[in-house]
Amino acid sequence: MKLTFLYHEANKGMERFYNHLINDRDFCRICEDCYNCRGDWSYREDVKRVVIPPVDREEFIEDPSEYIPEIPRGDVIVAQLHEDLLYELPYIIGDKGYKLLIVPSESPGDLSPSMRDTLKKSCEKLDIDFKNPKPFCALKREEGRETLNRFIDYFKIGYPQMEIKVENHKVVEAKVIVSAPCGITYYIAKRIKGKSLGELKEEVFKAHHNYPCLGSMEYDKELEDTVLHEGGYIALDCVRRALLPYKCKNRFCSKGCLMQL
C-alpha cells in the first residue's frame, strides 16, 4: 500500500505523522534512558510527502494548480491544506489511483463542517472513500470500508491498540499493536511498564501531556470538549481495553483495578 502526505510547510503535526511512519532516528528523543522502544521498523519505501508553501487562511485561491505540484500515484492520501485547495483535491487525485482521502483535524479550524460535507460528496462521486477523524487517533476500522481497514492494518496507525500483561496488579509488558499516528502509544507503553494498575490513569495523562499531544486546547463544539482532551480519553481507553482480560470482578477490591481507571 502506498501513502502520500500533502500539507503546507511548517505543519508540525503532519511532519510528526510522516516521521513516525518512516521511523526517523531522531523522531523521538523524550527519554534520557532511550532503548529504542519503537523498534527498527520503517515504512520509508511506502510513504511519500508533498510539501507546499504556506498560504494565508483568508487568501482566495483561484487556480489550485499554481500551488499543488504533481502528486505521485498511491492508495491513500492524508492532507491538511487551505480549504480552496482541499476543494479541488478529490479531482486532482481522482486519476492517480487513490481510494481514500483522510483529512485529520487536530483543531476545530482544520476543516469546516461545510467543507467536510463538500469533500464527502465529491469523493463519493469519484468513488474515493473520505474520512475526517478528530483527532487523527480517532480513526477506526469500519465494516465495508476496505481501503480504510487495509490502511490501518498495513501502517498500524489509527485508534491505538495495545496488548498488556499484568502480574500481581502490575504491568510487566505492554506491546503496541496499533499506534496513534503521532507515535505517542509507544511512549505510553514504555511509561506504564512496572506501574501498578492504580497508577495507570495518572501515568497515561502525564505521558499524554509530556509527549505532547498535537490536539488543540481550543474548545470544539462538535466534541463538546477540546481536541487535546479527546486525545487523552482515547489514550486512556486504549489502556483500559487492553486490561479487559484482567478485569476484577470484586467491586470491593482496593488494588487499583481496571474499574478504577
FENBELCOR-V445957 format. One record per residue. RES is the residue in one letter. PHI is phi in degrees with one decimal (* if undefined). PSI is psi in radians with two decimals (none if undefined). D_LAST is the distance of its C-alpha to the last C-alpha in Angstrom with 1 decimal. Layout:
{{RES;PHI;PSI;D_LAST} {RES;PHI;PSI;D_LAST}}
//
This chain:
{{M;*;2.42;36.9} {K;-113.3;2.33;38.0} {L;-124.1;2.43;35.9} {T;-124.8;2.32;37.3} {F;-98.9;2.36;35.6} {L;-132.3;2.08;37.7} {Y;-162.3;2.95;37.1} {H;-82.8;2.69;38.8} {E;-55.3;2.63;39.3} {A;71.2;0.27;36.9} {N;-86.3;1.66;33.9} {K;-65.6;-0.58;31.3} {G;-64.8;-0.83;28.6} {M;-67.1;-0.59;31.0} {E;-61.4;-0.73;32.2} {R;-68.1;-0.70;28.8} {F;-59.9;-0.78;28.3} {Y;-65.4;-0.84;31.7} {N;-67.1;-0.49;31.4} {H;-62.8;-0.80;28.1} {L;-71.7;-0.53;30.0} {I;-86.3;-0.10;33.0} {N;53.6;0.90;30.9} {D;-54.1;2.39;33.1} {R;-62.4;-0.45;33.5} {D;-101.8;0.23;32.8} {F;-60.6;-0.84;29.9} {C;-122.8;2.06;27.2} {R;-134.1;0.78;28.3} {I;-83.1;-0.77;25.2} {C;-89.5;2.31;25.0} {E;-69.1;-0.51;27.9} {D;-97.6;0.77;27.3} {C;-60.4;2.26;27.4} {Y;-127.9;0.50;28.1} {N;56.1;0.98;28.0} {C;-64.4;-0.31;24.5} {R;-77.4;-0.39;25.4} {G;88.2;-3.05;28.4} {D;-108.4;0.29;31.9} {W;-70.7;2.81;31.6} {S;-163.7;2.53;33.1} {Y;-109.2;0.46;34.0} {R;-54.3;-0.64;36.8} {E;-75.9;-0.27;39.4} {D;-107.9;-0.11;37.6} {V;-122.2;2.29;36.5} {K;-125.5;2.86;38.9} {R;-138.7;2.53;38.7} {V;-123.2;2.00;41.1} {V;-111.9;2.22;40.8} {I;-117.4;2.80;43.0} {P;-59.9;2.66;44.1} {P;-67.5;2.64;42.1} {V;-132.7;2.35;43.3} {D;-60.5;2.36;43.0} {R;-56.0;-0.57;40.8} {E;-87.2;-0.12;43.7} {E;-71.5;2.43;46.3} {F;-92.3;2.17;47.9} {I;-106.4;2.00;48.3} {E;-86.8;-0.63;51.3} {D;-125.5;1.67;51.5} {P;-59.2;-0.46;48.2} {S;-63.6;-0.34;50.3} {E;-75.4;-0.27;51.2} {Y;-111.5;-0.67;47.6} {I;-96.4;2.02;46.2} {P;-76.3;-3.02;47.9} {E;-61.6;2.27;48.3} {I;-102.8;2.29;45.0} {P;-66.6;2.74;44.8} {R;-66.2;2.66;44.4} {G;-173.7;-3.03;41.0} {D;-106.9;-0.69;38.5} {V;-132.6;2.43;35.6} {I;-125.5;2.30;35.9} {V;-110.1;2.10;33.2} {A;-132.5;2.46;34.7} {Q;-134.3;1.93;34.2} {L;-142.0;2.93;37.6} {H;-53.3;2.45;39.7} {E;-64.7;-0.48;39.7} {D;-65.1;-0.56;43.4} {L;-77.9;-0.67;42.9} {L;-61.7;-0.63;39.9} {Y;-56.3;-0.68;42.2} {E;-90.1;-0.23;44.7} {L;-58.1;-0.78;42.3} {P;-55.6;-0.63;42.1} {Y;-75.6;-0.49;45.9} {I;-72.4;-0.67;46.1} {I;-93.4;-0.08;43.8} {G;-57.1;-0.58;45.2} {D;-105.6;0.34;47.8} {K;-105.0;0.09;45.7} {G;92.1;-0.06;43.9} {Y;-70.3;2.40;40.5} {K;-118.7;-0.05;38.6} {L;-150.6;2.23;35.4} {L;-112.8;2.14;34.9} {I;-114.3;2.18;31.5} {V;-119.7;1.62;31.4} {P;-73.1;2.54;27.9} {S;-115.0;2.02;27.1} {E;-103.8;-0.02;25.3} {S;-151.1;2.80;26.7} {P;-59.1;-0.48;28.1} {G;-90.8;0.04;31.6} {D;-68.2;-0.57;31.4} {L;-153.2;2.11;32.7} {S;-73.3;2.65;34.1} {P;-56.5;-0.66;33.5} {S;-66.6;-0.72;37.3} {M;-70.3;-0.59;37.5} {R;-60.5;-0.78;34.5} {D;-64.3;-0.70;36.5} {T;-63.7;-0.78;39.7} {L;-64.2;-0.71;38.2} {K;-60.4;-0.78;36.8} {K;-67.1;-0.73;40.3} {S;-63.8;-0.74;42.1} {C;-66.4;-0.65;40.0} {E;-61.1;-0.71;40.5} {K;-64.0;-0.55;44.2} {L;-98.9;0.13;44.1} {D;60.3;0.71;41.9} {I;-115.5;2.24;39.2} {D;-73.1;2.65;35.5} {F;-137.4;2.37;33.6} {K;-138.3;2.48;30.0} {N;-129.6;1.28;28.6} {P;-69.2;2.49;24.9} {K;-136.8;1.77;23.3} {P;-78.3;-3.06;21.9} {F;-57.3;-0.59;23.4} {C;-72.4;0.00;20.0} {A;-86.6;-0.04;19.8} {L;-69.2;2.08;22.7} {K;-120.3;2.73;22.2} {R;-61.9;2.56;24.7} {E;-138.9;2.42;26.7} {E;-61.0;2.30;29.1} {G;86.8;-0.06;32.7} {R;-106.5;1.45;32.1} {E;-60.4;-0.86;33.6} {T;-66.1;-0.72;33.8} {L;-58.2;-0.83;30.3} {N;-67.1;-0.67;28.9} {R;-64.5;-0.68;31.3} {F;-59.8;-0.85;30.3} {I;-64.9;-0.75;26.6} {D;-67.6;-0.66;27.6} {Y;-76.3;-0.88;30.3} {F;-89.4;-0.17;28.8} {K;56.8;0.76;25.2} {I;-130.6;2.69;23.9} {G;140.0;-2.50;22.0} {Y;-64.2;2.08;18.6} {P;-63.7;2.59;16.9} {Q;-142.5;2.36;16.4} {M;-128.3;2.83;15.7} {E;-116.7;2.22;16.5} {I;-124.2;2.38;14.6} {K;-109.9;2.30;16.2} {V;-121.7;2.36;14.7} {E;-134.7;2.27;17.1} {N;53.3;0.78;16.8} {H;64.3;0.38;13.0} {K;-128.9;2.58;13.6} {V;-78.9;2.10;13.8} {V;-106.7;-0.28;17.5} {E;-154.9;2.44;18.0} {A;-140.5;2.08;16.6} {K;-117.1;2.29;19.0} {V;-82.9;2.18;19.3} {I;-99.0;-0.85;20.7} {V;-131.6;2.25;20.8} {S;-98.9;2.61;20.3} {A;-57.1;2.51;19.9} {P;-56.7;-0.40;23.6} {C;-82.3;-0.21;23.4} {G;93.8;0.01;22.3} {I;-64.4;-0.42;19.1} {T;-61.3;-0.60;17.3} {Y;-65.4;-0.69;19.5} {Y;-66.1;-0.74;18.7} {I;-63.6;-0.74;15.0} {A;-58.9;-0.69;15.8} {K;-68.9;-0.73;18.1} {R;-66.1;-0.56;15.8} {I;-87.6;-0.18;13.1} {K;-64.1;2.29;15.8} {G;86.4;-0.10;16.4} {K;-88.7;2.58;13.1} {S;-75.6;2.76;11.4} {L;-59.4;-0.56;8.0} {G;-69.3;-0.31;7.4} {E;-94.8;-0.14;8.8} {L;-66.9;-0.74;7.2} {K;-58.9;-0.84;5.6} {E;-64.7;-0.68;9.0} {E;-66.2;-0.71;10.9} {V;-64.0;-0.78;10.2} {F;-68.6;-0.60;11.3} {K;-64.5;-0.78;14.2} {A;-62.5;-0.69;15.3} {H;-62.3;-0.63;15.3} {H;-85.0;-0.56;17.6} {N;-74.6;-0.49;19.6} {Y;-60.0;-0.85;20.6} {P;-102.8;3.01;21.1} {C;-66.9;2.55;20.0} {L;-84.5;-0.16;23.3} {G;-66.8;2.54;22.1} {S;-74.3;2.66;24.1} {M;-91.8;0.06;23.2} {E;-74.6;2.41;25.7} {Y;-64.7;2.34;24.7} {D;-110.7;2.13;24.9} {K;-65.2;-0.63;26.3} {E;-69.1;-0.71;25.3} {L;-81.1;-0.36;21.6} {E;57.9;0.63;21.9} {D;-170.7;-3.06;19.9} {T;-90.1;2.73;20.6} {V;-66.2;-0.59;20.6} {L;-58.6;-0.83;18.9} {H;-65.7;-0.66;15.9} {E;-60.1;-0.72;16.0} {G;-61.7;-0.66;16.0} {G;-66.1;-0.72;12.8} {Y;-64.1;-0.67;11.0} {I;-65.4;-0.76;12.8} {A;-61.0;-0.75;11.8} {L;-67.7;-0.67;8.0} {D;-64.2;-0.61;9.0} {C;-58.6;-0.81;11.3} {V;-68.6;-0.73;9.0} {R;-60.1;-0.76;7.0} {R;-64.7;-0.66;10.6} {A;-67.2;-0.41;11.9} {L;-92.4;-0.01;10.0} {L;-54.6;-0.66;11.3} {P;-62.2;-0.32;14.3} {Y;-105.8;0.26;12.5} {K;-57.6;2.18;10.8} {C;-81.4;2.27;11.8} {K;-90.3;-0.07;14.3} {N;-92.1;1.85;14.7} {R;-71.6;-0.14;13.3} {F;-99.7;0.08;14.7} {C;-63.4;2.46;13.1} {S;-116.4;0.37;12.5} {K;-92.0;0.10;11.6} {G;76.9;0.82;7.9} {C;-79.7;-3.10;7.2} {L;-53.1;-0.74;5.4} {M;-63.2;-0.28;5.6} {Q;-93.3;-0.01;3.8} {L;-75.0;none;0.0}}
//
